[in-house]
Amino acid sequence: MRPLRLSAAQVAAEVQRTTEFLRDRLADDRRAVLGLSGGIDSDITARLLVRAVGVDRVKFFTVVQADMEDRHLQNARHLAQELGAALIELPLAGWAWGLIDALATADPAEGFTTDAFLDVGRAKNSLRSLIYCTYHDRGYITVGTSNRTETECGFFVRFGDGLWHLGPIAHLYKTQVFQLAEALGSRQEVIRQPASAGYWQGQSDLEDLAYWLVHGAPIGAQRAFDRDEIALAASIHAELSFERLDLALGGIAEGLNQAGEIAGISGLPDVIVSRLQRLVAAAACVRGFPAAQTLDYPMSAPA
């Protein structure tokens, strides 16, 4: 199995490679748009973009949501200031609730509710897609911040943060994202904070993933967890770190099938590895279904 952590030389090479990827895809003075969440993924993507094409060809925005953690907004502001860029702040508090309320009224059979963290969280996530679409029509290229850890677990919104033209860090596991952040000069406050979408107070990506591991698949509609499942999620969360998770995901990606072998590599217990294998397999339907499928144009008109 290939080592997960990159050497200093490999980190420098990745910075150069991703910068050149962006520079090449944004040739001919094309402009890019990027949403800043205040997290580490958007932090390093913004730094790579400015290295690639300069600050004048990048549009940065952030969405101010109700219940978001203030550190995320402050991080986005600090980053834009450090890069010498303007930050478009869009005050959309309440929009996600309004959307879910409208869906609940129009489609009661589906069970949409503003009491569901998932429904509101996905609506918050997808609001960025509306913004990207608007900038796209003005000629901007959308740059995504998805990483490989999220993708392999299906831990993204297919038409939210999973929708982009360019994904410069989509091939990197979260552990490697942290390494690039150190090399690119990300602030320690951003590197050390718990990974989170920041959609509500105290939300944590690793805790959410623990519940996905209990569920055995990406969670679609909000569901209730009983007392035993909540206790199981807490015990799984206590074992999770991004390095352990990424080592296990790397083993699965390399074709290792035995949970015990992957456990030995990652340090995760066998039972959690087995759950992770099921999650990765179930997530294939989210990862693999393309955003656009079409029929070939007919060779001749029908009679």
N, C-alpha and C positions, 0 to 999 in steps of 0.2 A: 504494500500500500504506500502510495506517495505521501510524504510528510505534509501535514496540514499547515503548520506554521511556516511562513516564508523566511528565508534568510534575509539579511540586510540588503544583499545584492539583488535578490528576487523582489523585494519590496520596491527598491529603486527602479527595477525593470518594469514592474507593474504600473508604477506611477507614470513612467515614460510611455508605456504601451497604451494605457487608457487615455492619456493626454493626446497621443497621436491619433487614436481612434476617433476622439471627439473632433480634433482639428480636421481630420480627413472628411468626416461626415458633415461637418459644418463649413466646408469650403465654399468659395464664391460668396463670401460675406453673408452667409445664412445666419439667422438669429435663433437663439435658443431661449426657451422659457422653462423655469424650474420652480417648483413649490418648495419653500423652506419650512420644514416641520419643527425645527429645533432639535432634531435627533442627529445621530452620528452619520447615518446614511446620506441624508441631504447635505450635511456639512461637508463631507469629503467630495460629494458630487459637485457641489458649488465650487470648491477649490480647484477641482480638476477642470471644470468648465472655464474658469477665469484664466488658468494656466494655458488652456488650449486656444482660446479665441479672444481673451481680453474682456474686461468688464463691460465695455460699451455695447457688446453684441449679446448680452445676456439680460433677460428680464427675470427678476426674482419677485415672488409674491408669497404671502403667508395668509392663511385663513384664520381669523380670530373667531373661535367657537365658544359657545357657552360651556362651562365646566372644564375647559382645558386647563392644564397645569401651566401656571404663569411662567415657569422656567423655559417652556418651549418657545413662547413668544419672545422672551428676553434673549434666548440663544439665537433665534433668527435675527433679531435686531443687532446683536453683537457681531454676528457673522457678516451681515451686509455692511456694517460700518467698517469692519476690519478689511473687507475686500474693496471698500470704496464704492459700493454699489447702492443704488436706491432700492428700497424695499416697499413694494406695494402691499399695504395692509388692508385686507377686505373684511369688514365687520359683518359676519354672517351668523352671528349668534341667533339661535332660534330657527334657522332655516331647516336644519336637519329634522327637528321635531315637527315642523310644518309639513315637510315632505312625508314623513311617516304617518302623521295624522291624516293627510290626504289619501295615502294608500290604504290606510285602515278603513276609511269611509268608502272609498271606491271599490275595494276588493276585500270585504270582510271575511271571506272564506279562507284567505291566506293567513289571517291571524297577525297581521302587522300591529305593533304596539310600541308606543313611546316608553313603556316600562321595560323594554328589552334593550339591554346594553348593545347587543349585536345589531339590531335594526338601526338604532340611532348612530352607532359607531360606523356602520357601513355607509349610512347616508352622509355622515360627516366626511368620510373618506372620498365618496363619489362626488362631492361638491367640487373637488379639485378638477375632476374630469370636465365639468361644465366650463371651468375657467380655461383649462387647456384647449378645449374645443374652440373657444372664442379667440384665443391667441393664435391657434393654428390657422384659422381663417384669415388672419392678418400676416401670415407667412412665417410664423415661428415654428421651430422644431421642438417637440416635447421631449424632455430628458427625464428618464425615470430613475428611481432610487432603490429599486428592488435588489436584494442580494440573494445569493444561492440558498442560504439557510431557509429563508422565507419561502422561496419558490418550491424547494423540494418538499416542504411540509404543507404546501398549499395555503400558507399563512399570508394571504393577500386577497384583495378584492379584484376580481378579474377585470371589471370595467371601472375600477378606481385606481389604486396605486399600481395595478398590473397592466395599465394601458399607457404605452409610451412609444415614441419612435426610436429612441436610443437608450440602451441600458448599459452604461459604462461599468457598473459594478455588479451586474447580474451574475457574473461568473465567479464571484468571490464569496466565500463563506463569511459569516459574521466575524469570526475570529480574525480573518485576514483583513476585513474592513477596519477593525481596531488597529491593526498594524499599519495600514495606510494612513489612518488618522494621525498616528504619532509622527509619521514621516512628513505629512503635509502640514503639520503645525496646528491641528485642531486644538481648541482650548481643553484643558484637563476637565473642566466642569462638564463638557459635552461627552468626553470619553468615559468618565467615571459614572455618569448618571445611569440609573436603570433603564434599559432599552424599553421604550414605550411609545405608542402612537400619541399619547397625551390627550386622548379624547375625553377622559374623565379622571378625576383625582385618584391617584394610587394605582392606576392601571399599569400592568407589567407584562411584557411580551412572554417572558418565561413562565409566569403564572398562567397566562392564557393558554400557552402551549401545553401545560400540564393538563388542563381540562380537555384539550383536543386529544391528548393521549388517552385519557380516560374514555372519551367518546369513541375513539378508534378511527376517526375520520375528521376532515374539516367540518366544522359545525355550520350548518346552513341556517335554519330557523332557531331562534332562542329555545332552549330546553331547560327543564328543571333538573338539578342534580340532587340525589338524596344524600342523607347524612354520610353513608358509607363512601359514596363517590366523592364527596367533598373532602373527606379524610384521605382518600386515595390520592386525589389531586394534590393535596398539601404534601403528602409523602413523596410524590413524584417531583414536585417543585423543589423540595429540599435537596434532591439529587442533581438537579439540572444546573448546568452552566453552559455558556455558548461553546466553550472549548470541548467539553464532553459531548454535547449535542452534535457539534460539527465533526468530531472524530467519528462518531457513530454514523452520521450521514455520509461521510467520506467512505467508510467501510461498505455501506450499502451501495453507494455509487460505483465502487470498485468491483461489485459483484459478490461480496461475501454474503453467505446465506445463513450461517450458523449464528444464532443470537449470542452464544457463549464466546465465540471468536470476536465478534464485534464488541461485546462487553469487555473482553480483555484489552482491546485496543483503546476503548473510550473511557473506561472506568465507570460506566453506567451499569446498574444491575441488569441481569438477563431479562427480567420481567419487563423492565422499561424499554429495553432494546426491542423486545418482541412487539411491544405496543408501537414503538417508533416504526418498525418495519411495516406494520399494518397501516399506520398513518401515511407513510410515504406511498404505499401502494394505492391507498384510497385517494390520495391527492393527485394521482395521475390524471384523473378526469378533469381536474381544475387546471393543472399545468398544461396538459396536452391538447385540450380542445382549442383549435385556433380561433382567433378573433374574427376571421373572415373566411368563409368557404363559398365557392361558386362553382357552377357548372361551366364546362368549356363552351365557348360560343359555337353554335351548330355550324357545320361545314356547309350546309345548304338549307334553304328555307323549307319548312314542312309543306307537303303537297296540299 
